[in-house]
Amino acid sequence: MWARRLMWVVWPAFLVAAVLEMLVFAVVDPGDLHAFGGAPLGWSRLAVYTVAFFVFWIMAMASSALTVLLFLPKEELDGPP
């Protein structure tokens, strides 16, 4: 059952991260990104795409995991008696 719940979290989060990646980088050029101090980031475009995708995926997984956690019945959350 845990493998199924894991897929409820990971797969939709993957799809959302892919869509977010396309939407964000349709507007933002990775070569124009700057760090907080104003200096150029200095990463390759592929590195920016990769890091951004994983950040989006982790954030979407956190959201999906919270949804699954809120959906669990009280009996499962309490553990064995």
NORHUSUL-V439539 format. One record per backbone hydrogen bond with DSSP energy under -1.0 kcal/mol. NH is the residue of the N-H (numbers start at 1). CO is the residue of the C=O. Records with the same first field share a line. If there is no record, write none. Layout:
NH: CO ; CO
This chain:
5: 1
6: 2
7: 3
8: 4
9: 5
10: 6
11: 7
13: 9
14: 10
15: 11
16: 12
17: 13
18: 14
19: 15
20: 16
21: 17
22: 18
23: 19
24: 20
25: 21
27: 24
28: 24
32: 29
35: 39
38: 35
41: 33
48: 44
49: 45
50: 46
51: 47
52: 48
53: 49
54: 50
55: 51
56: 52
57: 53
58: 54
59: 55
60: 56
61: 57
62: 58
63: 59
64: 60
65: 61
66: 62
67: 63
68: 64
69: 65
70: 66
71: 67
72: 68
77: 73
78: 74
